């Protein structure tokens, strides 16, 4: 009963306070707003009056301008002929124009004509004597700034305010000079003010300004609304009185217009507020009565709810699962049971009052979404959240949220179930199934999934996606020479470099062996090329493998979706084809897949199949290009160049199959055949009378790295009975610099046999003078790219001269390759190059044609 009485007293007090507030606010808020509206409306009315006066002046100015800009008026001001007045400006015309005064004044201020009309009586009256006071030379009414503009305003004549308009008298074409001034005036008396009142629907009165009783009103008119009018508003209980002070053209008070405005809006506002307060009192009494009826029921309901809350609180506190109550409005923890404290390690006091998001590891996006759903639904499904425990560990929870109300506040009840151990086991299993055990990169399984995601992203965005297939060059050499442990260490370092240089949201995966895949999303072809170039630069740096510097390069094949494929397998296949062609064209580069690559790969496979049988069928042949002594043109040797003559097709050049021989390993067998055949043919020519010819044979990189190279060369010499001095082997700079110590040993063994050694394509590699001095070589062959530019490119000429000079200093012979013009030959002769070869003398020829060429040239030398 006591609680009920307190509640009733509270309701009554609130209603009384609201009533008091309404009484006060009705005066200071509501009624004041009515007053403001009424005063704003009164000010607008005063402005309408001033606008009406301005319009009256405008009409008067227009009439004045019509007569001032007229040739007849110009003649009248000059000769004063009164017929102009009787014809154009008689008394009836002035009455029709509502003009009380008209005056024509010459520029010298001489009054030519003036007339004054009493509009009410309709007759002429004497011109006010004080008119001349306003017509003084240089006066305001006689001063004109330009031909088109006049002056308007008020003046006072005989103590009465008059609206006047002054215009310069000019021709009908509005051209000067100014002949004089035409002035028209209209008294602003009670009649004119009454007429303006009829136009504005306002009660207007004109008041004199010389009345001392008006002094305070004149001083109060400080709100200037036009150049000649200021206003002031007097606020009475039932009436608003507005005064408009009109200044004359000299800035002095000329007239006061009074407007009386009844305060109808304020009276209506007071009446409305009174009605509102009466209705509020009736409503308040009704509310008080209803409150008395329901107060008892509410109190009983509250007691029952308290008992229920106590029961549920006891059950929740002792539950095995964690229960957290979170406010839906501010997301703060309102309560938590003992199980939550046990799970997270936080005392209950450290949980309550803090935002629940403070305990989450990830952002609150998922929680916010569930909270928003709770506003529409009673319960939301299970969600997985990660919570940081007090000791820093992370607990993964299954959380189910339902909405309830606690003390009138909307609350989310979170039921937490610890699944930390289960998630850890699942993560380990998932990682093992989807990642490479050596490098930790995604494996083939995860790569497939990432490829599907990449393609789906491309479908959504419409942007290209890229697949880069990387294959390490010379990895087999590292694995074989340093061991599998070193190879594994190298693969780990490669994986680390690839991961650090790609974007976080891109994928780096290992296919197996020394092959890696990089997936790039939403990227253009130009951007992919930049990435590939950065990858190549990364592999220019050495790898530290077991304390030893190891250099490996990388070949990269690139396919783009959707142009190169719309499935993951297709993109990988096409990237593999592009990478294969990189390998074929020298490695350490990158290529984008193109449709013709499929054809090239098919042709290559067909070519490889045919080539495997070519050696058995004797389809390989040698052509020979003469090497000529520079100073006299004598043929002193030849370079043996392999060609392939299929039984059922045209001759195939070496650029079509040498790379394939290298990749398949057949280069070793074919290279041995080339050495044996070149030795045999050279010996056969010697026996046929072509003596003194030395044959040069190119060795491939794989041949040079093979064990038993020296034995193979010695065997070829023995079988052909060719003296070692007539055989020269050619190697490239890159072959020398791969493993310098091993290269020195092999070359020394070949040199001991008496076989000559030449460095082919010199100047295109990276050997230095110090290294050249270590190798037992006899000849440097200047690369054809430098020979081609010795006449046209100063840089190439300098390089060629430098190579020749360096060779002479090292006591080496020099051969210039690719000599095609007489100018190139003369250049080489001039700088001491001993031998030349090139199309200027002959292209590579079959054996019989070469023999015929040598015999022909030797016969020509005998005949000279």
C-alpha positions in Angstrom: 0.0 0.0 0.0 2.8 2.4 0.9 4.5 1.7 -2.5 1.2 2.3 -4.2 0.7 5.7 -2.4 4.2 6.7 -3.4 3.5 5.9 -7.0 0.3 7.9 -7.0 2.1 10.8 -5.4 4.8 10.6 -8.0 2.3 10.6 -10.9 0.5 13.6 -9.4 3.7 15.5 -8.9 4.8 14.9 -12.4 1.5 16.1 -13.8 1.6 19.2 -11.7 5.2 19.9 -12.8 4.2 19.5 -16.4 1.2 21.8 -15.9 3.5 24.4 -14.4 5.9 24.0 -17.2 3.2 24.5 -19.8 2.1 27.7 -18.0 5.6 29.1 -18.0 6.4 27.9 -21.5 3.2 29.2 -22.9 4.4 32.7 -22.0 8.1 32.5 -22.8 8.0 30.0 -25.7 4.7 29.6 -27.4 3.3 33.1 -27.0 6.7 34.6 -27.9 6.6 32.7 -31.1 3.2 34.2 -31.9 4.6 37.7 -31.1 7.6 37.1 -33.4 5.4 35.9 -36.3 3.2 39.0 -35.8 6.1 41.4 -35.7 7.7 39.8 -38.7 4.4 40.2 -40.6 4.2 43.9 -39.4 7.7 44.6 -40.7 6.7 43.0 -44.0 3.7 45.3 -44.2 5.9 48.4 -43.6 8.2 47.2 -46.3 5.2 46.9 -48.7 4.4 50.5 -47.9 7.9 51.7 -48.8 7.8 49.5 -51.9 4.5 51.3 -52.9 6.2 54.7 -52.4 9.1 53.5 -54.5 6.8 52.3 -57.2 5.0 55.7 -57.2 8.4 57.4 -57.6 9.1 54.9 -60.5 5.9 55.9 -62.4 6.7 59.6 -61.9 10.3 59.0 -63.1 9.0 57.2 -66.2 6.6 60.1 -67.1 9.5 62.6 -66.6 11.8 60.5 -68.8 9.2 60.3 -71.6 9.0 64.2 -71.9 12.7 64.9 -71.1 14.0 62.7 -74.0 12.1 64.5 -76.8 13.3 66.8 -79.6 10.2 69.1 -79.0 11.3 69.5 -75.4 14.8 70.4 -76.5 13.4 73.1 -78.8 11.2 74.4 -76.0 14.0 74.7 -73.5 15.9 76.6 -76.1 13.3 79.1 -77.4 10.6 79.0 -74.6 7.8 78.7 -77.1 4.6 78.3 -75.0 2.8 76.4 -77.8 4.8 73.3 -76.6 3.1 73.6 -73.2 -0.4 74.1 -74.5 0.0 71.2 -77.0 1.7 68.7 -74.7 1.6 69.7 -71.0 -1.6 71.6 -70.3 -3.4 71.4 -67.0 -5.5 68.4 -67.9 -2.4 66.5 -68.9 -0.8 67.2 -65.6 -4.0 66.2 -63.7 -4.1 62.9 -65.7 -0.4 62.3 -64.8 -1.2 63.2 -61.2 1.6 65.8 -61.3 1.4 68.7 -58.8 4.5 70.5 -60.1 6.4 70.7 -63.4 9.5 72.8 -64.1 11.9 73.3 -67.0 15.4 74.5 -66.1 18.3 75.4 -68.3 21.8 74.2 -67.4 22.6 77.7 -66.0 19.8 77.1 -63.4 17.6 79.6 -65.2 13.9 78.6 -64.8 12.3 78.6 -68.2 8.8 77.4 -67.1 7.1 76.2 -64.0 3.5 75.4 -63.1 1.8 74.0 -60.0 -1.6 72.2 -60.0 -4.0 71.5 -57.1 -5.1 68.0 -58.1 -8.0 67.9 -55.7 -9.4 71.2 -57.0 -8.3 70.6 -60.6 -6.9 74.1 -61.1 -3.5 75.9 -61.2 -2.1 77.4 -58.1 1.0 79.6 -57.5 4.3 77.9 -57.8 5.8 77.5 -54.3 8.2 80.3 -53.6 10.8 78.0 -52.1 11.1 76.0 -55.3 14.1 78.1 -56.4 15.9 76.9 -53.2 16.1 73.4 -54.9 17.2 74.8 -58.3 20.5 76.3 -57.2 23.4 75.7 -59.8 25.0 72.4 -59.2 22.1 71.3 -56.9 21.1 67.7 -56.5 18.1 67.9 -58.9 20.1 69.6 -61.6 23.2 67.4 -61.4 23.2 64.4 -63.9 25.9 61.7 -64.0 24.9 60.5 -67.5 22.3 60.9 -70.2 20.1 58.0 -69.3 19.8 58.2 -65.5 17.9 60.8 -63.6 17.2 61.4 -59.9 14.2 60.6 -57.7 13.3 61.3 -54.1 11.6 63.7 -51.8 11.8 67.4 -51.3 9.8 69.7 -49.0 7.9 72.6 -50.6 5.9 75.0 -48.4 6.4 72.6 -45.5 4.8 69.7 -47.5 6.7 66.5 -48.7 6.7 66.1 -52.4 7.8 63.1 -54.6 10.0 64.5 -57.3 11.7 63.1 -60.5 14.5 64.9 -62.3 15.7 64.0 -65.9 18.2 65.6 -68.3 16.6 67.0 -71.4 18.1 65.3 -74.5 17.0 64.4 -78.0 14.6 61.7 -79.0 17.6 59.5 -79.8 18.8 60.0 -76.2 21.8 61.9 -77.4 23.5 64.9 -75.7 24.5 67.4 -74.9 22.2 68.0 -72.0 19.9 71.0 -72.9 18.5 71.4 -69.4 16.5 69.6 -66.7 12.8 68.5 -66.5 11.4 68.2 -63.0 8.0 66.7 -62.1 6.6 66.5 -58.6 3.7 65.0 -56.7 2.7 66.0 -53.1 2.8 63.1 -50.6 -0.2 64.3 -48.8 -3.1 62.6 -47.0 -4.9 62.0 -50.4 -1.8 60.3 -51.9 -1.1 58.3 -48.7 -4.8 57.2 -48.7 -4.4 56.0 -52.3 -1.3 54.1 -51.4 -3.2 52.6 -48.4 -5.9 51.4 -50.7 -3.2 49.7 -52.8 -1.5 48.0 -49.9 -4.8 47.4 -47.9 -3.2 49.1 -44.9 -4.4 52.1 -42.8 -1.8 54.8 -43.6 -1.5 58.4 -42.3 1.1 61.1 -43.2 2.5 63.0 -40.2 4.5 66.2 -40.2 8.1 66.1 -39.1 8.3 69.4 -37.4 6.0 68.4 -34.6 8.1 68.2 -31.3 5.9 65.3 -30.2 7.3 63.3 -33.1 10.9 63.8 -32.2 11.3 60.5 -30.3 9.5 58.6 -33.1 11.9 60.1 -35.7 14.9 59.2 -33.6 13.6 55.6 -33.2 13.4 55.0 -36.9 16.8 53.5 -37.2 16.1 50.4 -39.3 17.0 51.5 -42.8 15.3 49.4 -45.5 15.8 51.6 -48.6 18.1 54.5 -49.5 15.4 57.0 -48.4 13.3 55.1 -45.8 13.8 53.9 -42.2 11.2 52.2 -40.0 10.4 51.7 -36.4 7.7 49.5 -34.7 6.0 50.5 -31.4 4.5 47.5 -29.6 1.2 48.2 -27.7 -1.0 45.7 -25.9 -3.6 45.6 -28.6 -2.0 47.5 -31.4 1.3 47.6 -33.4 2.2 51.1 -34.6 4.7 51.3 -37.4 6.4 54.5 -38.4 8.2 55.0 -41.7 10.6 57.9 -41.8 11.1 59.3 -45.3 14.3 61.4 -46.0 14.5 63.9 -48.8 17.1 64.0 -51.5 19.4 65.8 -49.1 19.2 63.1 -46.4 17.0 65.2 -44.1 13.6 64.0 -42.6 10.8 64.9 -45.0 7.8 62.9 -43.9 6.6 60.2 -41.5 4.0 57.6 -42.6 2.1 55.8 -39.8 0.6 52.3 -40.0 -1.8 51.0 -37.3 -1.9 47.2 -37.1 -4.2 45.3 -34.7 -2.6 42.5 -32.8 -4.9 39.7 -34.0 -2.3 36.9 -34.1 -1.2 37.5 -30.5 -4.8 37.5 -29.3 -5.5 34.3 -31.2 -2.3 32.7 -29.7 -3.4 33.5 -26.2 -6.8 32.0 -26.8 -5.3 28.8 -28.3 -2.9 28.4 -25.3 -5.8 28.7 -22.9 -7.8 26.0 -24.7 -4.7 23.8 -24.7 -4.1 24.1 -20.9 -7.8 23.3 -20.2 -7.6 20.1 -22.3 -4.3 19.2 -20.6 -5.9 19.4 -17.1 -8.7 17.1 -18.3 -6.1 14.7 -19.7 -4.0 14.8 -16.6 -7.0 13.9 -14.4 -7.8 11.0 -16.7 -4.3 9.7 -16.5 -4.3 10.0 -12.7 -7.5 8.0 -12.5 -6.2 5.2 -14.9 -3.0 5.1 -12.9 -4.9 4.4 -9.7 -6.7 1.5 -11.4 -3.6 -0.3 -12.8 -1.0 0.5 -10.0 -2.1 -2.5 -7.9 -1.9 -4.9 -10.9 1.6 -3.7 -11.8 2.8 -4.1 -8.3 1.6 -7.7 -8.1 3.1 -8.5 -11.5 6.5 -7.0 -10.4 6.6 -9.3 -7.4 5.9 -12.4 -9.5 8.6 -11.4 -12.0 11.1 -10.9 -9.2 10.5 -14.4 -8.0 11.0 -15.8 -11.5 14.2 -13.8 -12.1 15.6 -15.2 -8.8 14.9 -18.7 -9.9 16.5 -18.3 -13.4 19.5 -16.5 -11.9 20.2 -19.4 -9.6 20.0 -21.9 -12.5 22.2 -19.8 -14.8 24.9 -19.2 -12.2 25.4 -22.9 -11.6 25.1 -24.0 -15.3 28.1 -25.9 -16.9 28.0 -23.8 -20.0 29.1 -20.1 -20.1 26.2 -17.6 -20.1 26.8 -13.9 -20.8 24.2 -11.1 -20.8 25.1 -8.3 -23.2 23.2 -5.0 -23.6 21.8 -4.7 -27.1 22.1 -0.9 -27.0 25.7 -0.4 -25.9 27.1 -4.0 -26.2 28.4 -3.9 -22.6 28.5 -7.0 -20.4 25.6 -6.9 -17.9 26.3 -10.2 -16.2 28.2 -13.5 -16.5 27.9 -16.8 -14.7 30.7 -18.7 -12.9 31.4 -20.9 -16.0 32.5 -17.9 -18.0 34.9 -16.8 -15.3 36.4 -20.3 -15.3 36.7 -20.5 -19.1 38.3 -17.0 -19.6 40.1 -16.6 -16.3 38.5 -13.2 -15.6 36.9 -12.4 -12.3 33.2 -11.4 -12.7 33.9 -7.8 -11.7 36.4 -7.5 -14.6 33.8 -8.7 -17.0 30.7 -6.7 -16.0 30.5 -3.1 -17.4 33.1 -3.6 -20.2 32.1 -3.8 -23.9 32.0 -7.4 -25.0 34.0 -6.5 -28.1 37.0 -5.8 -25.8 37.4 -9.6 -25.2 37.1 -10.6 -28.9 40.2 -11.4 -30.9 38.7 -10.4 -34.2 36.6 -7.3 -35.0 33.0 -7.1 -33.9 31.5 -7.3 -37.4 30.0 -10.8 -36.8 28.7 -9.9 -33.4 27.2 -6.6 -34.7 25.4 -8.5 -37.5 24.0 -10.9 -34.9 22.9 -8.1 -32.6 21.1 -6.4 -35.5 19.4 -9.7 -36.3 18.3 -10.0 -32.7 16.4 -6.7 -33.1 14.2 -8.5 -35.6 14.3 -12.1 -34.4 14.0 -13.7 -31.0 17.0 -16.1 -31.5 19.9 -16.3 -34.0 21.9 -19.4 -35.0 25.2 -20.5 -33.6 28.2 -18.5 -34.4 31.9 -19.0 -33.8 33.9 -16.3 -31.9 37.4 -16.1 -30.6 38.0 -14.6 -27.1 41.3 -13.6 -25.6 41.6 -15.0 -22.1 43.3 -13.2 -19.2 46.5 -15.1 -19.6 46.8 -14.1 -23.3 45.6 -17.4 -24.7 42.7 -17.6 -27.2 39.6 -19.6 -26.6 37.3 -20.5 -29.5 33.6 -20.6 -28.6 30.4 -21.7 -30.2 28.0 -18.9 -29.3 24.2 -18.9 -29.5 22.4 -15.6 -29.0 18.8 -15.0 -27.9 17.0 -11.8 -27.1 15.3 -11.2 -23.7 14.4 -8.2 -21.5 16.0 -7.4 -18.1 14.6 -4.6 -16.1 13.1 -3.1 -19.2 16.4 -3.2 -21.2 16.8 -5.3 -24.3 19.5 -7.9 -23.6 21.3 -10.5 -25.7 21.8 -13.8 -23.8 25.0 -15.5 -25.2 25.4 -19.2 -24.5 29.2 -20.1 -24.8 30.5 -23.6 -25.5 34.3 -24.0 -25.5 35.6 -25.7 -28.8 39.2 -24.6 -28.6 40.8 -28.0 -28.7 38.5 -29.3 -31.4 39.4 -26.2 -33.6 43.1 -26.8 -33.0 42.9 -30.4 -34.2 40.9 -29.4 -37.2 43.3 -26.6 -38.1 46.3 -29.0 -37.9 44.5 -31.6 -40.1 43.5 -28.9 -42.6 47.0 -27.4 -42.8 48.6 -30.8 -43.4 46.1 -31.6 -46.1 46.5 -28.3 -47.9 50.1 -27.2 -47.4 53.5 -28.5 -48.6 55.4 -30.1 -45.7 58.8 -28.7 -46.8 58.1 -25.1 -47.5 54.8 -24.5 -45.7 53.3 -23.1 -48.9 49.8 -24.2 -50.3 50.0 -27.5 -52.1 48.2 -28.7 -55.2 45.0 -29.3 -53.3 44.8 -25.8 -51.8 46.0 -24.3 -55.1 43.0 -25.8 -56.9 40.7 -24.2 -54.4 42.5 -20.8 -54.7 42.2 -21.1 -58.5 38.5 -21.5 -58.3 38.3 -18.5 -56.0 40.5 -16.5 -58.5 38.2 -17.4 -61.4 35.1 -16.6 -59.4 36.6 -13.2 -58.5 37.3 -12.6 -62.2 33.6 -13.4 -63.1 32.4 -10.9 -60.4 34.8 -8.1 -61.3 35.3 -8.7 -65.0 39.0 -8.0 -64.4 41.9 -10.3 -65.6 43.5 -12.8 -63.3 47.0 -14.2 -63.7 48.7 -17.6 -63.1 52.5 -17.6 -63.0 54.3 -21.0 -63.2 57.9 -20.8 -62.0 60.5 -23.4 -62.6 64.0 -23.1 -61.2 66.8 -23.3 -63.7 69.8 -25.5 -62.8 68.1 -26.8 -59.7 69.1 -30.4 -60.7 72.7 -29.3 -60.7 72.5 -27.9 -57.2 70.7 -31.0 -56.0 73.2 -33.4 -57.6 76.3 -31.5 -56.6 75.4 -30.3 -53.1 73.0 -33.1 -52.0 69.3 -33.3 -51.4 69.5 -31.5 -48.0 71.0 -28.5 -49.8 68.3 -28.7 -52.4 65.6 -28.7 -49.7 67.2 -25.7 -48.1 67.3 -23.9 -51.4 63.6 -24.6 -52.0 62.7 -23.2 -48.5 64.6 -20.0 -49.3 63.0 -19.6 -52.7 59.6 -20.0 -51.0 60.5 -17.3 -48.5 61.5 -14.9 -51.2 58.4 -15.5 -53.3 56.2 -15.0 -50.3 57.8 -11.7 -49.1 57.6 -10.1 -52.5 54.0 -10.8 -53.3 50.9 -9.1 -51.9 49.3 -10.6 -48.8 46.1 -11.5 -50.6 47.9 -13.3 -53.5 48.7 -17.0 -53.4 52.2 -18.6 -53.7 52.0 -22.4 -53.9 54.4 -25.3 -54.6 53.4 -27.8 -57.3 56.2 -30.2 -56.4 59.9 -30.5 -57.2 61.3 -27.1 -58.2 58.0 -25.8 -59.6 56.0 -23.0 -57.9 52.8 -21.2 -58.8 51.8 -17.5 -58.0 48.2 -16.4 -58.4 47.7 -12.6 -59.0 44.2 -11.2 -58.8 42.6 -8.2 -60.6 45.8 -7.4 -62.5 46.6 -6.2 -66.1 49.1 -7.7 -68.4 51.4 -4.8 -67.9 51.3 -5.2 -64.2 52.0 -8.9 -64.5 55.0 -8.2 -66.6 56.4 -5.9 -63.9 55.8 -8.6 -61.3 57.7 -11.1 -63.4 60.6 -8.7 -63.9 60.8 -8.2 -60.1 60.8 -11.9 -59.6 63.7 -12.2 -62.0 65.6 -9.5 -60.1 65.0 -11.4 -56.9 66.8 -14.4 -58.4 69.8 -12.3 -59.3 70.8 -12.3 -55.6 72.6 -15.4 -54.4 71.1 -18.0 -52.0 73.1 -19.0 -48.9 72.9 -22.8 -48.9 74.9 -24.4 -46.1 77.3 -21.5 -46.0 77.9 -21.6 -49.8 76.6 -19.0 -52.3 74.3 -20.6 -54.9 73.0 -18.8 -58.0 69.8 -20.0 -59.7 67.6 -18.4 -62.2 63.9 -18.9 -62.9 61.8 -19.5 -66.0 58.3 -18.1 -65.8 55.2 -19.0 -67.8 52.2 -16.8 -67.5 48.5 -17.4 -68.4 45.7 -14.9 -68.0 42.0 -15.5 -67.4 39.7 -15.5 -69.2 41.7 -15.1 -72.4 43.9 -18.2 -71.8 41.4 -20.4 -70.0 38.3 -20.4 -67.8 39.3 -23.4 -65.6 42.2 -23.9 -63.2 43.6 -26.9 -65.1 43.5 -25.0 -68.4 45.4 -22.0 -66.9 48.0 -24.2 -65.3 48.5 -26.1 -68.5 48.9 -23.0 -70.6 51.2 -21.4 -68.1 53.3 -24.7 -68.2 53.4 -24.4 -72.0 54.6 -20.8 -71.8 57.3 -21.8 -69.2 58.4 -24.6 -71.4 59.0 -22.2 -74.3 61.0 -20.0 -71.9 63.2 -23.0 -71.2 63.5 -23.6 -74.9 64.6 -20.1 -75.6 67.4 -19.8 -73.1 65.7 -19.8 -69.7 65.9 -17.0 -67.1 63.0 -15.1 -68.6 59.2 -15.0 -68.8 56.6 -15.5 -71.5 52.9 -14.9 -71.7 50.9 -17.8 -73.2 49.6 -17.3 -76.7 47.4 -19.5 -78.8 50.2 -20.3 -81.2 52.2 -21.8 -78.4 49.9 -24.8 -78.5 50.8 -25.3 -82.1 54.5 -24.8 -81.2 54.4 -27.4 -78.5 52.7 -29.8 -80.8 55.2 -29.1 -83.5 58.0 -29.5 -81.0 56.8 -32.9 -79.8 56.5 -34.0 -83.5 60.0 -32.6 -84.1 61.4 -34.3 -81.1 60.0 -37.7 -82.2 61.5 -37.2 -85.7 64.8 -36.0 -84.3 65.2 -39.1 -82.1 65.3 -41.2 -85.3 67.3 -38.7 -87.3 70.7 -39.8 -85.9 69.9 -43.5 -86.5 68.8 -42.8 -90.1 71.8 -40.6 -90.8 69.7 -37.5 -91.5 72.1 -35.1 -89.8 74.6 -33.4 -92.2 77.4 -30.9 -91.8 77.7 -27.7 -93.8 81.0 -25.8 -93.8 81.5 -22.0 -93.8 85.0 -20.9 -94.9 87.4 -19.1 -92.6 89.5 -16.7 -94.6 92.8 -15.0 -93.9 92.0 -11.3 -93.7 95.1 -9.9 -95.5 95.0 -12.1 -98.7 91.6 -13.9 -98.7 93.0 -17.4 -98.6 90.8 -20.1 -97.1 92.6 -21.5 -94.1 89.8 -23.4 -92.4 86.1 -23.9 -91.9 83.5 -24.0 -89.2 81.4 -27.2 -89.2 77.7 -26.3 -88.8 75.1 -29.0 -88.3 72.0 -29.3 -90.5 69.1 -31.7 -90.5 68.0 -33.2 -93.8 64.8 -35.3 -93.2 64.2 -37.9 -95.8 60.8 -36.5 -96.6 61.2 -32.8 -96.1 63.3 -29.7 -96.7 66.6 -28.9 -94.9 66.1 -27.8 -91.3 68.3 -25.1 -89.8 69.9 -25.4 -86.4 67.7 -22.8 -84.8 64.8 -25.3 -85.1 66.4 -28.2 -83.2 69.5 -27.2 -81.3 67.5 -26.1 -78.2 65.4 -29.3 -78.4 68.6 -31.4 -78.5 69.8 -29.6 -75.4 66.5 -30.1 -73.5 66.2 -33.8 -74.4 69.8 -34.6 -73.8 70.4 -35.8 -77.3 72.9 -33.0 -77.8 75.6 -35.2 -76.2 75.2 -38.0 -78.8 74.7 -35.6 -81.7 77.6 -33.5 -80.6 79.9 -36.5 -80.6 78.7 -37.4 -84.1 79.5 -33.8 -85.2 83.1 -34.0 -83.8 83.7 -37.4 -85.4 82.2 -36.4 -88.8 84.1 -33.1 -88.9 87.4 -34.9 -88.2 86.6 -37.6 -90.8 85.7 -35.1 -93.5 88.7 -32.9 -92.9 91.0 -35.9 -93.1 89.3 -37.0 -96.3 89.9 -33.5 -97.9 93.5 -33.7 -96.8 93.9 -37.0 -98.6 92.2 -35.5 -101.6 94.7 -32.7 -101.9 93.0 -29.9 -99.8 95.7 -29.6 -97.2 96.2 -27.1 -94.5 92.5 -26.7 -93.5 91.6 -26.5 -89.9 88.0 -27.4 -88.8 86.2 -25.7 -86.0 83.5 -27.5 -84.0 81.0 -25.9 -81.5 80.6 -27.6 -78.2 77.3 -27.3 -76.3 77.0 -26.5 -72.6 75.8 -29.9 -71.8 78.6 -31.5 -73.8 81.1 -29.4 -72.0 79.8 -30.4 -68.6 79.7 -34.1 -69.4 82.3 -36.5 -68.0 84.7 -38.0 -70.7 84.7 -35.0 -73.1 88.5 -35.3 -73.5 88.3 -39.0 -74.2 85.6 -38.5 -76.8 87.7 -35.9 -78.7 90.8 -38.1 -78.6 88.7 -41.1 -79.9 87.4 -39.0 -82.8 91.0 -38.0 -83.7 92.2 -41.6 -83.6 89.4 -42.9 -85.7 89.8 -40.3 -88.4 93.7 -40.2 -88.3 93.4 -36.4 -88.1 96.3 -34.5 -86.5 95.1 -32.6 -83.4 96.4 -29.3 -84.8 93.8 -29.4 -87.5 90.9 -29.5 -85.0 89.6 -26.5 -83.1 86.7 -26.6 -80.5 84.6 -23.5 -79.8 83.1 -22.8 -76.4 81.1 -19.8 -75.2 82.0 -17.4 -72.3 79.0 -18.6 -70.2 80.3 -22.2 -70.3 83.6 -21.0 -69.0 82.1 -19.0 -66.1 79.7 -21.7 -64.8 82.4 -23.6 -62.8 85.7 -21.9 -63.5 87.9 -24.5 -61.8 86.3 -27.4 -63.6 86.4 -25.5 -67.0 90.2 -24.8 -66.5 90.8 -28.5 -65.9 88.8 -29.7 -69.0 90.4 -27.1 -71.3 93.9 -28.0 -70.1 93.2 -31.7 -70.9 92.0 -30.8 -74.4 95.0 -28.4 -74.9 97.4 -31.1 -73.9 96.2 -33.2 -76.9 97.2 -30.4 -79.3 93.7 -29.4 -80.1 93.1 -25.6 -80.4 90.5 -23.8 -78.3 88.4 -20.8 -79.4 86.0 -18.6 -77.4 82.9 -18.2 -79.6 80.7 -15.0 -79.6 83.2 -13.2 -77.5 82.0 -9.9 -76.0 78.4 -11.0 -75.3 79.2 -12.7 -71.9 80.7 -11.5 -68.7 84.2 -12.9 -68.6 87.0 -10.6 -67.5 90.6 -10.2 -68.6 91.8 -11.9 -65.4 89.7 -15.0 -66.2 90.8 -15.1 -69.8 94.4 -15.3 -68.7 93.6 -18.4 -66.7 92.1 -20.3 -69.6 94.4 -22.1 -72.1 92.7 -20.6 -75.2 94.1 -19.8 -78.7 91.5 -17.8 -80.4 88.8 -15.1 -79.8 85.9 -15.0 -82.2 84.2 -11.5 -82.3 80.4 -11.9 -82.1 78.6 -10.9 -85.3 76.4 -8.4 -83.5 79.5 -6.2 -83.0 80.9 -6.8 -86.5 77.6 -5.7 -88.0 77.9 -2.2 -86.5 81.6 -1.4 -86.8 80.9 1.0 -89.7 77.6 2.6 -88.5 77.8 2.3 -84.7 80.8 4.0 -83.0 80.3 1.9 -79.9 80.5 -1.4 -81.8 83.7 -0.2 -83.5 85.3 0.6 -80.1 84.3 -2.8 -78.8 85.7 -4.6 -81.8 89.0 -2.7 -81.7 89.3 -3.3 -77.9 88.8 -7.1 -78.4 91.4 -7.2 -81.2 93.9 -5.2 -79.1 93.3 -7.3 -76.0 93.7 -10.5 -78.1 97.0 -9.3 -79.5 98.2 -8.4 -75.9 97.3 -12.0 -74.8 99.0 -13.5 -77.9 95.7 -14.8 -79.2 94.3 -15.0 -82.7 91.2 -13.1 -83.6 88.4 -14.2 -85.9 85.6 -11.9 -86.9 82.2 -13.6 -87.5 79.4 -12.3 -89.7 81.5 -10.2 -92.2 79.1 -9.2 -94.9 80.5 -6.1 -96.6 83.8 -4.9 -98.0 83.8 -2.0 -95.5 83.6 -4.5 -92.6 86.5 -6.5 -94.1 88.7 -3.4 -94.6 88.0 -2.4 -90.9 89.2 -5.8 -89.7 92.3 -5.7 -91.9 93.1 -2.2 -90.7 93.1 -3.2 -87.0 94.9 -6.5 -87.4 92.2 -9.1 -87.3 93.8 -12.3 -88.6 90.8 -14.2 -89.9 87.2 -13.5 -91.0 84.2 -15.5 -91.9 80.7 -14.5 -93.2 78.4 -14.2 -96.1 80.8 -11.7 -97.9 82.8 -14.8 -98.7 80.3 -17.6 -98.6 77.4 -19.0 -96.6 77.7 -22.5 -95.1 78.0 -25.0 -97.9 77.5 -28.8 -98.3 80.9 -30.7 -98.3 81.1 -31.0 -102.1 80.3 -27.3 -102.7 82.8 -26.3 -100.0 85.5 -28.4 -101.6 84.8 -26.9 -105.0 85.0 -23.4 -103.6 88.4 -24.0 -101.9 89.8 -25.5 -105.1 88.5 -22.6 -107.1 90.0 -20.0 -104.8 93.4 -21.8 -104.6 93.5 -22.0 -108.4 92.7 -18.3 -108.6 95.6 -17.6 -106.2 98.0 -19.6 -108.4 96.9 -17.7 -111.5 97.6 -14.3 -109.9 
